[in-house]
Amino acid sequence: MHTRRMPAPSRHPNDWLHIRRDAETGIESVQAHFTGHAYDAHAHDEVLIGVTQDGIQRFRCHRSTHTSTRGRVILIEPGAVHDGDAIEEGGFTYAMLYLPQSWLRTALDGRLPAASTALSGRFRETLTDDDGLRDAIVRAFAAIHGREGRLARDVSLHRLVDQLSDHWDHRATQAASERSAATRVRDYLHAHMADDIGLDDLATHAGMDRFRLHRQFTAAVGQSPHAYLVNLRLRAARDRLTRGDTPADVAMAVGFADQSHLGRWFRRAFGMSPGAYQRACTNVL
């Protein structure tokens, strides 16, 4: 496990973040404490499930403001834009599991109807007080973060998936599959992530003027095209860093101007530098 104190001026001196990555499942366990502004709006490829352990954690997700207190469960789908702030002087602490979609899809198979499409839906609630799910998250987090062994990990994750499947609204998949202009632009951004893309390029691809495109995309996705592209690049960077690519190579591969450009955005979104994240995931101090 890697512990990183946050020396940047924008960080409170008491802020910290611990992270582990289970090599076999790809699941990341994150425990963090933040005071004041925690992180800017961003999204993840993984399913995020966690528990607020102390303090009050306020964040925006799905265009709504959510307030999580001690013991509340947080559920965030892949691609859901969210931020984070502490609203009390003492800050907040949380424990979170980042579940890769491929792993969770396999785990859900047989438990959830249409498991292959369920992950394009949404959770019924972003915050819940389900005691069974909270206990399952706590046990799974302890097994992974504490490296209790494969059997403890597998049993706790099995229970977690059983609890989690009740919270998916697998009927809410139609909007995600519609071929709207926003969806076409999103696909274009994925295909041309590393390119220097302009708004005119997106407008031409969508078949509408740039101003209407910007409004429609922001309304549908919850981020501007530029913010979405930055977060897309950040998610790709995280994946490459876990595979051992150097931050400089990662920056060039995913479309940032250079390593320092990647570093600035990475710290804003995740509270640590690309190098620190890579060392934490590979357990190299």
Secondary structure by P-SEA (a helix, b strand, c coil): cbbbbbcccccccccbbbbbbcccccbbbbbbcccccccccccccbbbbbbbcccbbbbbcccbbbbbcccbbbbbcccccbbbbbcccccccbbbbbbbaaaaaaaaccccccccccccccccccccccaaaaaaaaaaaaaaaacccaaaaaaaaaaaaaaaaaacccccccccccccaaaaaaaaaaaaccccccaaaaaaaacccaaaaaaaaaaaccccaaaaaaaaaaaaaaaaaaacccaaaaaaaaccccaaaaaaaaaacccccaaaaaaaaaccc
